[in-house]
Amino acid sequence: MPPTPASTVHLPPGDWPTVLDCLCAHFPRIPRAVWVDRFARGRVLDAAGTPLSPSHPHAPGLCVRYFREVEDEPAIPFAEAVLHADADLVVADKPHFLPVAPVGRHVRETLLTRLQARLGNRDLVPLHRIDRETAGLVLFSARPATRDAYAALFRTRRIRKTYEAIAPALPALGEGEVHVRRSRLIRGEPFFRMRETDGPADSESRIAVVEVRGELARYALEPVTGRKHQLRVHMAALGVPILGDPLYPEPHSRDPQDFAHPMRLLARALAFDDPLDGRPRRFESARRLDWPDTTS
């Protein structure tokens, strides 16, 4: 089992006598006995990696590293691929259902944790995120010294991202034609969903039909901006939600261990000029979206 990467918290101001007391108050859902056990096993550290004792005095701003643990964490039975790895950059090809980084009940079974163990590099950090339900390319910074140079590609929109999706066909959009969707996105209900609202647009997606098969179509999607769930919201708003999307147009429950019905969304390609030497670089996923079996 790959080692779990440490999480980091800087202690807030307060009148707690010890680090243990502060952590118990800061994370009220974690029982005190769990924190005591973590301290006893050396799973709570300072910034230098030295184990802390539960009686260590609280200090505002103190950097504490700890290891999240989930009992009976479900396995994700799909493998990632490493398409490129050098001293500064790692490009991974993620399968459906695998989270990029630890979240919720997924700690060990994440792309980050797997790659840190596989490549022996604890400095790996994802430069962007794609949803657990989405497959495809994810870029990782491999070295802190050059991390911001690559992160700036996303901040300044100097990286071209191309996605692929299978969804109902748009009758008004023929093969090769492009529709541009612009809208303003805000948090919806529940809180983890997004929705369109009135106001100046802060999101833009380019949507093109690549192939039509009966009532379904394969689309090439280009998110010009990078808002949360942007492509999923825009496709649903057009009346053609991505096949297998568990959140849009309406959320519906699904067995988390049901791996037979992936969302048909793939982060297909990434292209950019390398910020270190200026050379053009392009990476493409080796994965393919399957058309659904309409006979079953």
C-alpha positions in Angstrom: 0.0 0.0 0.0 1.5 3.4 -1.0 2.4 5.8 1.9 -0.1 8.5 2.6 1.1 12.1 2.0 1.1 14.4 5.0 -1.5 17.1 5.4 -0.5 20.5 6.7 -2.2 22.9 9.1 -1.0 26.2 10.6 -2.5 26.5 14.1 -4.9 29.4 14.5 -4.8 31.9 17.4 -6.6 30.7 20.6 -6.2 29.9 24.2 -5.6 26.1 23.9 -2.8 24.9 26.2 -1.5 22.2 23.8 -1.3 21.3 20.1 -3.6 18.3 20.9 -6.3 20.6 22.3 -6.1 22.9 19.3 -6.4 20.1 16.8 -9.4 18.6 18.6 -11.1 22.0 18.4 -10.0 22.6 14.8 -11.2 19.2 13.6 -14.3 18.5 15.8 -15.4 15.5 13.7 -12.2 13.6 14.7 -12.5 12.1 18.2 -9.8 13.1 20.7 -8.9 9.4 21.1 -7.9 9.3 17.4 -5.6 12.3 17.8 -4.0 10.8 20.9 -3.4 7.6 19.0 -1.8 9.5 16.1 0.5 11.3 18.5 1.5 8.0 20.1 2.4 6.5 16.7 4.4 9.5 15.6 1.8 10.6 13.0 1.8 14.3 14.0 4.9 16.2 13.1 6.4 19.7 13.1 7.5 21.4 9.9 10.9 19.7 10.1 9.3 16.2 10.4 9.9 15.7 14.1 7.1 13.9 15.9 5.3 16.1 18.4 4.0 15.1 21.8 0.4 15.6 22.7 1.6 18.0 25.5 3.5 20.2 23.1 2.5 23.9 23.8 0.1 25.5 21.3 1.5 28.4 19.4 -0.4 30.5 16.8 1.0 29.8 13.3 2.8 26.6 14.3 3.1 24.4 11.3 1.8 20.9 12.0 1.9 18.0 9.6 -0.4 15.0 10.2 -1.4 11.9 8.3 -5.0 11.3 7.5 -6.2 7.8 7.9 -9.4 6.1 6.7 -10.4 2.7 7.9 -11.5 0.2 5.2 -10.7 2.7 2.4 -12.3 1.3 -0.9 -9.8 0.3 -3.6 -10.0 1.9 -7.0 -9.4 -1.0 -9.4 -7.9 1.1 -12.3 -4.3 2.1 -13.0 -2.9 5.4 -13.9 -0.2 5.8 -16.5 2.8 8.2 -16.4 3.2 9.7 -19.9 6.2 12.0 -19.0 8.5 12.5 -16.0 11.5 14.8 -15.7 13.1 16.7 -12.9 10.4 19.4 -13.0 7.3 18.0 -14.5 5.2 14.8 -14.4 2.3 14.2 -16.7 -0.1 11.4 -15.6 -3.1 9.8 -17.4 -5.8 9.3 -14.8 -8.5 6.7 -14.9 -12.1 7.4 -14.2 -13.1 7.2 -10.5 -9.6 8.0 -9.0 -9.4 11.3 -7.1 -6.4 13.5 -7.9 -5.6 14.2 -4.3 -6.8 13.0 -0.8 -10.4 14.0 -0.1 -13.1 12.5 2.0 -12.8 8.7 2.2 -10.0 8.7 -0.4 -6.6 9.0 1.1 -4.3 6.2 -0.2 -6.4 5.6 -3.3 -5.6 8.9 -5.1 -3.4 9.8 -8.0 -1.1 11.9 -5.9 -0.4 9.2 -3.3 0.1 6.6 -6.0 2.6 8.7 -7.9 4.5 9.8 -4.9 5.1 6.2 -4.0 5.7 5.1 -7.6 8.2 7.9 -8.4 9.7 8.2 -4.9 9.1 11.9 -5.0 7.3 13.5 -1.9 7.6 16.9 -3.6 5.0 16.1 -6.2 2.1 18.6 -6.2 -0.8 18.7 -8.7 -0.8 21.9 -10.8 -4.5 21.6 -11.5 -7.4 19.3 -10.7 -9.9 17.3 -12.7 -12.9 15.6 -11.1 -12.8 12.1 -9.7 -15.4 11.1 -12.4 -13.2 12.6 -15.2 -10.4 10.6 -16.8 -7.3 12.0 -18.5 -4.3 14.3 -18.2 -3.1 15.8 -14.9 0.1 17.8 -14.6 2.3 17.7 -11.5 5.1 19.9 -10.3 8.1 17.7 -9.4 10.3 20.3 -7.9 9.5 23.3 -5.6 12.1 25.6 -7.3 10.2 25.5 -10.7 6.7 25.0 -9.4 5.4 28.6 -9.8 6.7 28.8 -13.3 4.4 25.9 -14.3 1.5 27.0 -12.1 1.6 30.4 -13.8 0.5 28.7 -17.1 -2.9 28.1 -15.5 -3.2 31.4 -13.7 -2.5 33.4 -16.9 -4.4 31.0 -19.3 -1.3 30.1 -21.3 -2.1 26.5 -21.5 -4.6 25.0 -23.9 -6.8 22.3 -22.5 -8.9 20.0 -24.7 -11.6 17.6 -23.4 -13.7 15.0 -25.1 -17.3 14.1 -24.1 -20.1 11.9 -25.2 -23.6 13.4 -24.7 -26.9 13.7 -26.5 -26.6 15.3 -29.9 -27.3 19.0 -30.3 -29.6 19.2 -33.4 -28.6 22.8 -34.1 -24.9 22.0 -34.2 -23.5 20.1 -37.1 -20.2 18.2 -37.3 -17.2 20.6 -37.2 -19.3 23.5 -36.1 -18.4 25.4 -32.9 -20.7 26.8 -30.2 -19.3 29.2 -27.6 -21.1 29.1 -24.2 -20.5 32.0 -21.9 -22.2 32.5 -18.5 -21.7 33.5 -14.9 -21.3 30.5 -12.5 -22.0 30.5 -8.8 -22.3 27.8 -6.1 -25.7 26.0 -6.2 -27.5 23.6 -4.0 -26.1 21.3 -2.6 -22.9 23.4 -2.1 -20.7 21.2 -4.2 -22.7 21.9 -7.4 -22.4 25.0 -9.6 -25.1 26.8 -11.5 -25.5 29.5 -14.1 -26.9 32.9 -13.0 -27.5 36.4 -14.4 -24.7 38.8 -14.6 -21.4 39.3 -16.5 -20.0 36.0 -17.8 -17.0 34.6 -15.9 -16.8 31.3 -17.7 -16.4 30.4 -21.4 -16.4 27.0 -23.2 -15.9 26.1 -26.9 -18.1 23.1 -27.9 -17.7 21.3 -31.2 -19.3 18.2 -32.6 -16.8 15.6 -33.7 -19.0 12.7 -34.5 -22.7 11.8 -34.4 -24.2 8.4 -33.8 -27.9 8.3 -33.8 -29.1 10.4 -30.8 -25.6 10.7 -29.3 -22.5 12.8 -30.3 -18.9 12.9 -29.5 -17.8 16.5 -28.6 -14.5 18.3 -28.4 -14.7 20.7 -25.5 -12.2 23.6 -24.8 -12.6 25.4 -21.5 -11.3 28.9 -22.1 -11.7 29.6 -18.4 -11.3 27.2 -15.6 -14.3 27.4 -13.3 -15.4 24.4 -11.2 -17.5 21.9 -13.1 -17.6 24.4 -16.0 -17.9 21.9 -18.9 -20.5 19.8 -17.0 -22.6 22.9 -16.2 -22.4 24.3 -19.8 -23.3 21.0 -21.4 -26.3 20.4 -19.1 -27.5 24.0 -19.6 -27.6 23.4 -23.4 -29.8 20.4 -22.7 -27.1 17.8 -23.5 -25.7 16.6 -20.1 -22.6 14.5 -20.3 -23.5 10.8 -20.2 -23.0 9.3 -16.7 -22.8 12.7 -14.9 -24.0 12.1 -11.4 -24.5 15.8 -10.6 -25.9 17.5 -13.7 -28.6 18.4 -14.6 -29.8 17.0 -11.3 -27.8 15.1 -8.6 -28.6 11.4 -8.2 -27.2 8.8 -5.8 -24.9 6.1 -7.1 -23.1 3.3 -5.5 -19.5 4.5 -5.1 -18.3 1.0 -6.0 -20.3 1.0 -9.3 -17.5 1.2 -11.8 -19.6 0.1 -14.7 -21.0 3.5 -15.7 -18.3 6.1 -15.9 -19.0 9.7 -16.8 -18.1 10.1 -20.5 -15.7 13.0 -20.0 -12.0 12.8 -20.8 -9.2 15.4 -20.4 -7.8 14.7 -23.8 -4.8 17.0 -24.4 -2.7 19.8 -22.9 -0.5 22.1 -25.0 1.8 25.0 -23.8 5.1 26.6 -24.3 7.4 25.3 -21.6 8.1 28.3 -19.2 11.7 27.0 -18.5 13.0 26.9 -22.1 10.2 28.1 -24.3 9.8 24.9 -26.4 6.3 23.9 -27.4 5.0 20.9 -25.6 1.8 18.8 -26.2 0.6 15.8 -24.3 -2.3 13.6 -25.2 -4.2 10.9 -23.2 -4.0 7.3 -24.4 -7.5 6.7 -23.1 -10.7 6.5 -25.2 -14.3 7.1 -24.3 -16.5 4.1 -25.1 -19.9 4.6 -26.7 -22.6 3.2 -24.4 -24.1 -0.1 -25.3 -27.6 0.9 -26.3 -28.7 -2.7 -26.6 -28.3 -3.5 -22.9 
